[in-house]
Amino acid sequence: MRNIIGLVFIAAGAWMLFSALARRRRVIAAGPDAAPPLNPSLQAMADAMPPIILLVLGIVGAKVALAMVMTEAGQYFSLLDLAGFLFLLAGYGTSVVIRTRYREAPR
Protein backbone atom coordinates (compact mmCIF):
# COMPACT_ATOMS: atom_id res chain seq x y z
CA MET A 1 0.00 0.00 0.00
CA ARG A 2 2.89 2.32 0.63
CA ASN A 3 3.84 2.86 -3.03
CA ILE A 4 0.34 3.35 -4.42
CA ILE A 5 0.55 7.15 -4.54
CA GLY A 6 3.88 7.04 -6.37
CA LEU A 7 2.51 4.64 -8.97
CA VAL A 8 -0.57 6.83 -9.49
CA PHE A 9 1.66 9.90 -9.94
CA ILE A 10 3.84 8.05 -12.46
CA ALA A 11 0.75 6.93 -14.39
CA ALA A 12 -0.63 10.50 -14.42
CA GLY A 13 2.72 11.91 -15.57
CA ALA A 14 2.97 9.29 -18.32
CA TRP A 15 -0.58 10.12 -19.46
CA MET A 16 0.31 13.82 -19.64
CA LEU A 17 3.40 13.07 -21.71
CA PHE A 18 1.50 10.70 -24.00
CA SER A 19 -1.36 13.13 -24.61
CA ALA A 20 1.04 16.02 -25.29
CA LEU A 21 3.07 13.96 -27.76
CA ALA A 22 -0.12 12.78 -29.47
CA ARG A 23 -1.21 16.40 -29.84
CA ARG A 24 2.21 17.26 -31.29
CA ARG A 25 1.84 14.49 -33.88
CA ARG A 26 -1.67 15.68 -34.82
CA VAL A 27 -0.52 19.28 -35.25
CA ILE A 28 2.49 18.31 -37.35
CA ALA A 29 0.28 16.07 -39.53
CA ALA A 30 -2.28 18.89 -40.00
CA GLY A 31 0.33 21.25 -41.38
CA PRO A 32 1.69 24.63 -40.30
CA ASP A 33 -1.34 26.72 -41.32
CA ALA A 34 -4.06 24.62 -39.65
CA ALA A 35 -4.41 26.80 -36.54
CA PRO A 36 -5.42 30.46 -36.91
CA PRO A 37 -2.97 33.05 -35.56
CA LEU A 38 -3.37 34.22 -31.99
CA ASN A 39 -4.22 37.74 -30.91
CA PRO A 40 -0.90 39.54 -30.21
CA SER A 41 -1.66 39.91 -26.51
CA LEU A 42 -2.39 36.20 -26.20
CA GLN A 43 0.76 35.40 -28.17
CA ALA A 44 2.82 37.40 -25.68
CA MET A 45 1.32 35.39 -22.79
CA ALA A 46 1.86 32.12 -24.69
CA ASP A 47 5.53 33.02 -25.04
CA ALA A 48 6.02 34.27 -21.47
CA MET A 49 4.11 31.79 -19.33
CA PRO A 50 5.80 28.40 -20.03
CA PRO A 51 9.20 29.47 -18.62
CA ILE A 52 7.49 30.91 -15.53
CA ILE A 53 5.48 27.71 -15.04
CA LEU A 54 8.62 25.60 -15.44
CA LEU A 55 10.44 27.74 -12.89
CA VAL A 56 7.62 27.34 -10.38
CA LEU A 57 7.46 23.58 -10.97
CA GLY A 58 11.21 23.33 -10.39
CA ILE A 59 10.94 25.29 -7.15
CA VAL A 60 8.03 23.15 -5.95
CA GLY A 61 9.90 19.95 -6.79
CA ALA A 62 13.02 21.11 -4.97
CA LYS A 63 11.02 22.19 -1.92
CA VAL A 64 9.18 18.87 -1.73
CA ALA A 65 12.41 16.89 -2.06
CA LEU A 66 14.15 19.04 0.55
CA ALA A 67 11.19 18.84 2.93
CA MET A 68 11.10 15.07 2.60
CA VAL A 69 14.78 14.81 3.46
CA MET A 70 14.75 17.34 6.28
CA THR A 71 11.60 16.13 8.04
CA GLU A 72 12.38 12.43 7.67
CA ALA A 73 9.08 11.87 5.90
CA GLY A 74 10.43 8.55 4.65
CA GLN A 75 8.45 6.82 7.34
CA TYR A 76 5.23 7.98 5.63
CA PHE A 77 6.25 8.31 1.98
CA SER A 78 8.63 6.14 0.00
CA LEU A 79 11.21 7.29 -2.51
CA LEU A 80 8.92 5.95 -5.23
CA ASP A 81 6.27 8.41 -4.04
CA LEU A 82 8.77 11.26 -4.29
CA ALA A 83 9.99 10.09 -7.70
CA GLY A 84 6.39 9.78 -8.89
CA PHE A 85 5.57 13.30 -7.74
CA LEU A 86 8.66 14.71 -9.44
CA PHE A 87 7.79 12.77 -12.62
CA LEU A 88 4.27 14.21 -12.47
CA LEU A 89 5.71 17.73 -12.27
CA ALA A 90 8.07 16.98 -15.17
CA GLY A 91 5.22 15.54 -17.23
CA TYR A 92 3.05 18.58 -16.58
CA GLY A 93 5.88 20.96 -17.48
CA THR A 94 6.57 19.11 -20.71
CA SER A 95 2.86 19.09 -21.50
CA VAL A 96 2.61 22.86 -20.99
CA VAL A 97 5.57 23.52 -23.29
CA ILE A 98 4.31 21.21 -26.05
CA ARG A 99 0.73 22.46 -25.86
CA THR A 100 1.78 26.11 -26.15
CA ARG A 101 4.23 25.45 -28.97
CA TYR A 102 1.92 23.20 -31.03
CA ARG A 103 -1.55 24.73 -31.19
CA GLU A 104 -4.46 22.81 -32.69
CA ALA A 105 -7.14 24.31 -34.87
CA PRO A 106 -10.50 24.65 -33.09
CA ARG A 107 -13.00 21.91 -33.91
N, C-alpha and C positions, 0 to 999 in steps of 0.2 A: 504493500500500500504506500510505502514511503516515496516511491519514484513516480507515482501516477501523475502528479502535477508537472514534473519535468517532461514526461512523455507527451502529455497534452500540449504543452508549450512547443515542443519540437514539431508535433503534428500541425499545429496552427502556423508556425513559422514556415514549414514546408508548403502548406497550402497557400500562404501569401506569396512565396516565391514562385510556385507553379502558376498561380493565376496571373501574376505580373508577367511572367515569361510567355504565357499563352496570349496575353493582350499584345505584347511586343510582336509576336509572330503574326497576329491578325492585322496589326497596323502596318507592318512591313509588307504583308501580302496585299493589302488594300491599295498601296501606293502612297506617294508623298502628298498628293493633293486631295486625299479623301476627307480629311477633317478641315472645316472652315477655320480661317485665322481667328485668333483671340483678339478681344478688345485690348488696346495697348496697356491699360491699367491692370487688367488680368494677366497679361503676359509678364509684366514686371513682377507681380506676386508669384507667378509660376516659376520665374527665374530665381527669386530671392528666398522663397520658403524652404525648398529642399535642403540647402545647406544648414539653415537654422534648425530644422527638424532633426537632421543627422547629428548636429552638435548636442542638442538636448537629449537625444537617445544615447549618445556616448556618455554624457554626464550621468544620466540615470543608471546606465549599466555599470559605470565605475562606482557610483555610490552604493548600489545594491551589492556589488562584489565586496567592496570595502566594509560595508555594514555586516555582511555575512561573516567575514573574517574577524572583525573586531568584536562582535558580540557573541561569537561562538555559536552561531545559529545552526551549526552542523548537526546538533542534536535534534532539530526539528525539520530541517531541509537538507537534502543530499546535494552532492556536487552535480548530479544529473539535473536536479531542479534548477540550480543556478545556471548550468549550461543551457538548459531548455529556455529559461527566461532570456538569457543573452542572445540565443538563436532567434527567439521571437522578436526581440528588438532589431536584430540584424535583418530579419526577413521583412519586417515592417519598413525599415529604412530603405531597403532595396526596392520594395514595392512602391514607395513614395517617389523615388527617383525615376523608376521606369514609367510609372503612370503619368508623371508630369512631362517626361521627355517624349513619350509616344502616346499622343492623344488619338482617341477614336472618334469617328464621325457619329453624330447623334443618330439614333434609330428612329 
